[in-house]
């Protein structure tokens, strides 16, 4: 599930989610921006882990990095 879909489904604002994972609201808005936008950004591992945990696994690493191949150990851990 994309982060934008999760936030919409749960009624969570970008600012509230940012507080939950300890980043700025601008960081979340950069993650939500489409890839054609100059402010588009993908989270690094530390923030990816926080996002997966904060969404109870609804948003996965593959939602940000669809071409990334994970080994069996990482898949079984959920991140």
Residue pairs with C-beta under 8 A, 6 or more apart in sequence:
1 9
1 55
1 58
1 59
1 60
1 63
2 59
2 63
3 17
3 28
3 31
3 32
3 51
3 55
3 59
3 63
3 64
4 32
6 12
6 55
6 58
6 59
7 13
7 14
7 17
7 32
14 25
14 28
14 29
14 32
15 25
15 28
17 28
17 54
18 24
18 25
18 27
18 28
20 54
21 47
21 50
21 51
21 54
22 50
23 47
23 50
27 41
27 47
29 39
30 39
30 40
30 41
31 41
31 42
31 43
31 64
33 39
33 40
33 41
34 40
42 64
42 65
43 51
43 64
48 61
48 64
48 79
49 79
51 59
52 59
52 60
52 61
52 78
52 79
53 79
57 78
57 79
60 78
60 79
61 68
61 70
61 79
62 68
62 70
